[in-house]
């Protein structure tokens, strides 16, 4: 594709520059003083802007305009015309993001070199995008993307065992993609068209958990006005995904153990045994072996569930995946939101690589989705990121905050990282959901 250049110049300047641009096969657009330059920049189609330093639009100071242009389109090369590079105004313009300043009379060879260099940068950007896309296609597995050796080994193992496993345990921090991985296993199983049923064990009410999982018959208890199918029955010959299995009440664990041992269960209030034909995938963000030692989880149930165990590493240990995941989410969310965000600035890429991602892949996806929604241009910039990233963009001296304020800020950041899910936020903070609720009320974070 041809480079596109916009000339925001006096007519005599334009006529002198155009022949060089045409010789280098650049598509040229004119914009005259008085027309809205920033509106034109925001359309995102330009590669080069030749910009008169003496235009009335700038009020004799080009630097605020250059800053606005770079905010609208960080890719654009800005060539200031009419000011020598050793002038004070030119120095400020370059500090604000201008590529070069050209004095008069024009050095046409300098202009040609700038155009050639811009073309090389453009080709380089397109090659990077092509490589990222190719890598994404190579390293994609179901809806998971990774080139991390440990994760690639997980993909290979899943392909090998998916047709044969009966139970599986997936361990990993909140937001690492445990449910996505479980769905991938289900799709590779012998019954991919059978139901995939999700049960969040941390959200189950203890005195109703048996009815929820196994169902009940009419009259089994007060309020049981009809027969009800449980989740194991609904799963049929498919898969039931028991998320947050570490939060399953100790009193119910023997019932789950019976299913794993005998493959049978009974509806509450019934004497008739039913076969459980589904495969069971359990997931947890806590160390179940440690929970067994503490007496919070049955050892025999742990051994039954962990015949096949998969440990997903957190994003902070696989940062080489961040560029691939960013492109993957950008493409997918563009389609979902119906926008055309073309990429992420180098500044944002550096921020992403230096951040530790406590909310893991889910947090990265949430951050990119938010940025796509709020950005007013065709790129994600640092100002489009949540406020808690502001400390990543510049060095700040040490500051001392009151303890309550520090705790409030930390809880707020963790809530954002958890996508607003209070159970996940409580797990990240290593406190109970009830304790988190009290703190939310204390700091006014639970109210909208």
C-alpha positions as CSV (number, residue, x, y, z in Angstrom):
1,X,0.0,0.0,0.0
2,X,1.1,3.6,-0.7
3,X,2.2,5.9,2.0
4,X,-0.3,8.7,2.6
5,X,0.8,12.2,3.3
6,X,-1.2,15.2,4.4
7,X,0.1,18.7,3.6
8,X,-1.0,21.4,6.1
9,X,1.1,24.1,4.5
10,X,1.0,27.4,2.7
11,X,0.4,26.8,-1.0
12,X,4.0,27.7,-2.1
13,X,5.5,25.2,0.4
14,X,3.1,22.5,-0.9
15,X,4.0,23.0,-4.5
16,X,7.7,22.6,-3.8
17,X,7.3,19.4,-1.7
18,X,4.7,17.6,-3.9
19,X,7.1,16.6,-6.7
20,X,9.3,14.7,-4.3
21,X,6.3,12.9,-2.8
22,X,5.0,11.9,-6.2
23,X,8.4,10.6,-7.2
24,X,8.4,8.4,-4.2
25,X,4.8,7.2,-5.0
26,X,3.3,8.8,-2.0
27,X,-0.5,9.6,-2.1
28,X,-0.9,13.3,-1.2
29,X,-3.8,15.1,0.5
30,X,-4.1,18.8,1.0
31,X,-5.7,20.5,4.0
32,X,-5.9,24.2,4.1
33,X,-5.7,26.5,7.2
34,X,-9.0,26.9,8.8
35,X,-10.0,23.3,8.1
36,X,-10.0,21.0,11.2
37,X,-6.6,19.3,11.2
38,X,-7.3,17.2,14.3
39,X,-10.5,15.7,12.8
40,X,-8.5,14.6,9.8
41,X,-5.8,13.1,11.9
42,X,-8.3,11.2,14.0
43,X,-9.4,9.2,10.9
44,X,-6.2,7.2,11.2
45,X,-5.3,6.8,7.5
46,X,-2.2,9.0,7.4
47,X,1.4,8.1,7.6
48,X,3.1,11.6,7.3
49,X,2.0,15.1,8.1
50,X,3.9,18.1,6.7
51,X,3.0,20.8,9.1
52,X,3.6,24.5,8.8
53,X,5.1,26.1,12.0
54,X,3.7,29.5,11.0
55,X,0.1,28.4,10.7
56,X,-2.5,30.6,12.4
57,X,-4.1,27.4,13.8
58,X,-1.1,27.0,16.1
59,X,-1.1,30.5,17.6
60,X,2.6,30.7,17.1
61,X,3.2,27.6,19.2
62,X,3.2,24.3,17.5
63,X,3.9,22.1,20.5
64,X,0.4,21.7,21.9
65,X,-0.9,20.8,18.5
66,X,1.9,18.2,18.0
67,X,1.0,16.7,21.4
68,X,-2.6,16.4,20.4
69,X,-1.7,14.9,17.0
70,X,0.5,12.2,18.7
71,X,-2.3,11.4,21.1
72,X,-4.7,10.9,18.2
73,X,-2.3,8.8,16.1
74,X,1.0,7.8,17.7
75,X,2.2,6.3,14.4
76,X,2.1,9.5,12.3
77,X,5.4,11.1,11.3
78,X,5.2,14.9,11.8
79,X,7.5,17.1,9.7
80,X,7.5,20.7,10.8
81,X,8.1,23.0,7.9
82,X,9.6,26.5,8.1
83,X,11.8,26.1,11.3
84,X,15.4,25.0,11.4
85,X,16.3,22.1,13.7
86,X,18.5,24.3,15.9
87,X,15.7,26.8,16.6
88,X,14.2,26.7,20.1
89,X,10.7,26.1,18.7
90,X,12.0,23.2,16.6
91,X,13.7,21.6,19.6
92,X,10.5,21.8,21.6
93,X,8.6,20.3,18.6
94,X,10.9,17.3,18.4
95,X,10.6,16.8,22.2
96,X,6.8,16.6,21.8
97,X,7.0,14.0,19.0
98,X,7.9,15.7,15.7
99,X,10.1,13.5,13.5
100,X,12.1,16.4,11.9
101,X,12.0,20.2,11.3
102,X,12.9,21.6,7.9
103,X,13.9,25.1,7.4
104,X,13.8,27.2,4.2
105,X,15.0,27.0,1.5
106,X,14.0,23.4,1.4
107,X,16.5,20.5,1.2
108,X,14.5,18.3,-1.1
109,X,16.9,15.3,-0.5
110,X,16.2,15.6,3.2
111,X,12.5,15.3,2.5
112,X,13.1,12.3,0.3
113,X,15.2,10.6,3.0
114,X,12.3,11.2,5.5
115,X,9.8,9.7,3.1
116,X,12.0,6.6,2.4
117,X,12.6,6.1,6.2
118,X,8.9,6.4,6.9
119,X,8.2,3.8,4.2
120,X,10.7,1.4,5.9
121,X,9.1,2.0,9.3
122,X,5.6,1.3,7.8
123,X,6.9,-2.0,6.2
124,X,8.5,-2.9,9.5
125,X,5.2,-2.4,11.4
126,X,3.3,-4.5,8.9
127,X,5.9,-7.3,9.1
128,X,5.6,-7.3,12.9
129,X,1.8,-7.6,12.6
130,X,2.2,-10.4,10.0
131,X,4.6,-12.2,12.3
132,X,2.3,-11.7,15.4
133,X,-0.6,-13.1,13.4
134,X,1.4,-16.1,12.1
135,X,2.7,-16.8,15.6
136,X,-0.8,-16.5,17.0
137,X,-2.1,-19.1,14.5
138,X,0.8,-21.4,15.2
139,X,0.5,-21.2,19.0
140,X,-3.3,-21.2,19.4
141,X,-5.1,-24.1,21.0
142,X,-8.9,-23.8,21.3
143,X,-9.2,-20.3,22.8
144,X,-5.8,-20.4,24.4
145,X,-2.7,-18.8,23.0
146,X,0.8,-19.5,24.2
147,X,4.4,-20.1,23.1
148,X,5.6,-20.8,26.6
149,X,7.2,-24.3,26.7
150,X,5.4,-25.3,29.9
151,X,2.0,-24.3,28.4
152,X,2.8,-26.0,25.1
153,X,3.5,-29.2,27.0
154,X,0.1,-28.9,28.6
155,X,-1.5,-28.6,25.1
156,X,0.4,-31.7,23.9
157,X,-0.6,-33.7,27.0
158,X,-4.3,-32.7,26.7
159,X,-4.4,-33.9,23.1
160,X,-3.0,-37.2,24.2
161,X,-5.2,-37.9,27.2
162,X,-8.5,-36.2,26.3
163,X,-10.0,-39.3,24.6
164,X,-9.4,-41.5,27.7
165,X,-9.5,-39.6,31.0
166,X,-12.3,-39.9,33.5
167,X,-11.3,-37.3,36.1
168,X,-9.0,-34.3,35.9
169,X,-7.7,-31.6,38.2
170,X,-6.7,-28.2,36.9
171,X,-4.7,-26.0,39.3
172,X,-3.8,-22.3,38.7
173,X,-4.3,-18.8,39.9
174,X,-7.5,-16.9,39.4
175,X,-7.8,-15.8,35.8
176,X,-5.3,-18.2,34.2
177,X,-7.9,-19.8,32.0
178,X,-8.8,-23.0,33.8
179,X,-12.4,-23.1,32.4
180,X,-11.1,-22.3,28.9
181,X,-8.7,-25.3,29.2
182,X,-11.5,-27.5,30.5
183,X,-13.7,-26.6,27.5
184,X,-10.8,-27.5,25.2
185,X,-10.5,-30.9,26.9
186,X,-14.2,-31.5,26.5
187,X,-14.1,-30.6,22.7
188,X,-11.3,-33.2,22.3
189,X,-13.2,-35.9,24.2
190,X,-15.2,-38.7,22.5
191,X,-18.5,-36.7,23.3
192,X,-17.8,-33.1,22.2
193,X,-21.4,-32.5,21.4
194,X,-22.7,-33.6,24.8
195,X,-23.3,-30.9,27.5
196,X,-20.5,-29.0,29.2
197,X,-22.0,-28.1,32.6
198,X,-20.3,-25.5,34.9
199,X,-20.7,-25.6,38.7
200,X,-19.0,-22.9,40.8
201,X,-18.5,-24.7,44.1
202,X,-17.8,-21.5,46.0
203,X,-21.3,-20.2,45.2
204,X,-23.2,-23.3,46.4
205,X,-25.3,-23.0,49.6
206,X,-24.3,-25.9,51.9
207,X,-27.8,-27.2,52.7
208,X,-28.8,-27.1,49.1
209,X,-25.6,-28.4,47.4
210,X,-26.9,-32.0,47.2
211,X,-30.1,-31.0,45.5
212,X,-28.2,-28.7,43.1
213,X,-25.7,-31.4,42.0
214,X,-27.9,-34.5,42.3
215,X,-31.5,-33.2,42.0
216,X,-34.4,-34.1,44.1
217,X,-37.8,-35.7,43.9
218,X,-41.2,-34.1,44.7
219,X,-41.8,-33.9,48.5
220,X,-38.2,-34.5,49.4
221,X,-38.2,-31.4,51.6
222,X,-40.3,-28.3,52.2
223,X,-40.5,-26.4,48.9
224,X,-39.7,-29.4,46.7
225,X,-43.0,-29.1,44.7
226,X,-41.8,-31.1,41.7
227,X,-38.9,-33.3,40.6
228,X,-35.7,-31.5,39.8
229,X,-32.8,-32.6,37.6
230,X,-29.4,-32.1,39.1
231,X,-26.2,-30.9,37.3
232,X,-24.7,-34.4,37.1
233,X,-27.9,-35.7,35.5
234,X,-27.9,-32.6,33.1
235,X,-24.4,-33.4,32.0
236,X,-25.4,-36.7,30.6
237,X,-22.4,-38.3,28.9
238,X,-20.7,-34.9,28.6
239,X,-18.5,-33.1,31.1
240,X,-19.2,-31.4,34.5
241,X,-16.7,-28.7,35.4
242,X,-16.5,-28.2,39.2
243,X,-14.8,-24.8,39.5
244,X,-13.3,-23.8,42.9
245,X,-13.4,-27.3,44.2
246,X,-11.3,-26.3,47.1
247,X,-14.3,-24.4,48.5
248,X,-16.6,-27.4,48.5
249,X,-17.9,-28.0,52.0
250,X,-16.2,-30.8,53.8
251,X,-19.6,-32.3,54.7
252,X,-20.5,-32.8,51.1
253,X,-17.2,-34.3,49.9
254,X,-18.1,-37.9,50.7
255,X,-21.0,-37.7,48.3
256,X,-18.7,-36.6,45.5
257,X,-16.3,-39.3,46.4
258,X,-19.0,-41.9,46.0
259,X,-19.7,-40.8,42.5
260,X,-16.0,-41.1,41.7
261,X,-15.7,-44.6,43.2
262,X,-19.0,-46.1,42.1
263,X,-20.2,-43.9,39.3
264,X,-23.6,-43.6,40.9
265,X,-25.7,-41.0,42.7
266,X,-29.3,-40.6,44.0
267,X,-31.7,-37.7,43.8
268,X,-32.5,-36.2,47.3
269,X,-35.5,-38.1,48.6
270,X,-35.1,-41.0,46.2
271,X,-33.9,-44.6,46.8
272,X,-33.1,-45.2,43.1
273,X,-29.5,-45.0,42.1
274,X,-28.6,-43.3,38.8
275,X,-25.5,-43.7,36.7
276,X,-23.2,-40.7,36.3
277,X,-22.0,-41.0,32.7
278,X,-20.1,-37.7,32.6
279,X,-16.5,-36.9,32.9
280,X,-15.4,-34.7,35.8
281,X,-13.0,-31.9,35.6
282,X,-12.3,-30.1,38.9
283,X,-10.4,-26.8,39.1
284,X,-8.9,-24.8,42.0
285,X,-6.8,-21.7,42.7
286,X,-5.6,-23.1,46.0
287,X,-3.1,-25.9,46.7
288,X,-5.3,-28.9,47.4
289,X,-2.4,-30.9,48.9
290,X,-2.0,-28.1,51.5
291,X,-5.7,-28.1,52.1
292,X,-5.6,-31.8,52.8
293,X,-2.8,-31.2,55.4
294,X,-5.0,-28.5,57.0
295,X,-7.9,-30.9,57.2
296,X,-10.1,-28.8,54.8
297,X,-10.2,-31.4,52.0
298,X,-10.5,-35.1,52.1
299,X,-7.3,-37.0,51.2
300,X,-9.1,-39.8,49.4
301,X,-11.1,-37.4,47.3
302,X,-8.0,-35.5,46.4
303,X,-6.3,-38.7,45.2
304,X,-9.4,-39.6,43.1
305,X,-9.5,-36.2,41.5
306,X,-5.8,-35.8,40.8
307,X,-5.3,-38.9,38.6
308,X,-4.5,-36.3,35.9
309,X,-3.3,-33.0,37.3
310,X,-2.5,-29.9,35.2
311,X,-0.9,-26.8,36.7
312,X,-1.3,-23.6,34.6
313,X,1.5,-21.1,35.2
314,X,0.5,-17.5,36.0
315,X,0.9,-14.8,33.4
316,X,3.8,-13.2,35.3
317,X,5.8,-16.4,34.6
318,X,5.0,-16.5,30.9
319,X,5.4,-12.9,29.8
320,X,6.5,-13.9,26.4
321,X,2.8,-14.7,25.8
322,X,1.6,-11.1,26.4
323,X,2.2,-9.8,22.8
324,X,0.4,-12.9,21.4
325,X,-2.5,-12.6,23.8
326,X,-2.8,-8.9,23.3
327,X,-3.2,-9.4,19.5
328,X,-5.6,-12.3,20.1
329,X,-7.8,-10.3,22.4
330,X,-7.6,-7.2,20.2
331,X,-8.8,-9.1,17.1
332,X,-11.6,-10.9,19.0
333,X,-12.8,-7.8,20.9
334,X,-12.8,-5.7,17.7
335,X,-15.3,-8.1,16.2
336,X,-17.3,-8.3,19.4
337,X,-17.5,-4.5,20.0
338,X,-17.6,-3.7,16.2
339,X,-14.6,-1.3,16.4
340,X,-11.4,-1.3,14.3
341,X,-8.5,-0.7,16.8
342,X,-5.4,-1.3,14.7
343,X,-2.8,-1.9,17.5
344,X,-1.1,-1.1,20.7
345,X,1.5,1.6,21.1
346,X,5.1,0.7,22.1
347,X,4.5,2.6,25.3
348,X,1.6,0.3,26.2
349,X,3.5,-2.8,25.2
350,X,6.3,-1.8,27.6
351,X,3.8,-1.2,30.4
352,X,2.2,-4.6,29.8
353,X,5.6,-6.3,29.9
354,X,6.6,-4.6,33.2
355,X,3.3,-5.3,35.0
356,X,2.9,-8.4,37.1
357,X,-0.8,-9.1,36.2
358,X,-2.3,-10.4,39.5
359,X,-5.5,-11.1,37.7
360,X,-3.7,-13.0,34.9
361,X,-5.1,-13.5,31.5
362,X,-8.6,-12.4,32.5
363,X,-7.2,-9.1,33.7
364,X,-5.3,-8.6,30.4
365,X,-8.5,-9.2,28.4
366,X,-10.5,-6.9,30.7
367,X,-7.9,-4.1,30.3
368,X,-7.8,-4.4,26.5
369,X,-11.6,-4.5,26.3
370,X,-11.8,-1.3,28.4
371,X,-9.1,0.4,26.4
372,X,-11.0,-0.4,23.1
373,X,-14.2,1.1,24.5
374,X,-12.6,4.3,25.8
375,X,-10.0,5.1,23.2
376,X,-10.9,7.9,20.8
377,X,-8.3,6.9,18.2
378,X,-7.3,3.7,16.3
379,X,-4.7,2.7,18.8
380,X,-4.5,1.8,22.5
381,X,-2.4,4.4,24.3
382,X,-1.3,4.6,27.9
383,X,-4.0,7.1,28.7
384,X,-6.6,4.5,27.6
385,X,-5.5,2.1,30.4
386,X,-7.1,2.0,33.9
387,X,-5.7,4.5,36.4
388,X,-3.8,1.9,38.4
389,X,-1.3,1.6,35.5
390,X,-0.3,5.2,35.8
391,X,2.6,4.3,38.1
392,X,4.0,2.1,35.3
393,X,4.6,5.0,33.0
394,X,6.9,7.1,35.0
395,X,9.3,7.0,37.9
396,X,7.8,8.4,41.1
397,X,9.4,9.2,44.3
398,X,8.3,7.3,47.5
399,X,5.1,8.5,49.0
400,X,3.5,7.7,52.3
401,X,-0.2,7.1,52.5
402,X,-2.4,6.4,55.4
403,X,-2.8,2.6,56.0
404,X,-6.6,2.7,55.3
405,X,-6.0,4.5,52.0
406,X,-3.4,2.0,50.9
407,X,-5.7,-0.9,51.8
408,X,-8.6,0.8,49.9
409,X,-6.5,1.3,46.8
410,X,-5.2,-2.2,46.9
411,X,-8.7,-3.7,47.2
412,X,-9.9,-1.5,44.3
413,X,-7.0,-2.7,42.1
414,X,-7.7,-6.3,42.9
415,X,-11.4,-5.9,42.2
416,X,-10.5,-4.5,38.8
417,X,-8.1,-7.3,38.2
418,X,-10.8,-9.8,39.0
419,X,-13.2,-8.2,36.6
420,X,-15.5,-7.2,39.4
421,X,-16.0,-10.8,40.6
422,X,-16.0,-10.6,44.4
423,X,-15.4,-14.3,45.0
424,X,-12.3,-14.2,42.8
425,X,-11.1,-10.9,44.4
426,X,-11.5,-12.5,47.9
427,X,-9.4,-15.5,46.7
428,X,-6.7,-13.1,45.4
429,X,-6.6,-11.3,48.7
430,X,-6.6,-14.5,50.6
431,X,-9.6,-13.5,52.7
432,X,-13.2,-14.8,52.9
433,X,-15.9,-13.3,50.8
434,X,-17.6,-12.1,53.9
435,X,-14.5,-10.3,55.1
436,X,-14.2,-8.7,51.7
437,X,-17.8,-7.6,51.9
438,X,-17.1,-5.8,55.2
439,X,-14.1,-4.0,53.7
440,X,-16.1,-3.0,50.6
441,X,-18.7,-1.5,52.9
442,X,-16.1,0.2,55.0
443,X,-14.4,1.9,52.0
444,X,-17.6,2.6,50.0
445,X,-16.5,0.3,47.2
446,X,-19.6,-1.9,47.3
447,X,-21.9,0.9,46.2
448,X,-22.2,2.2,42.6
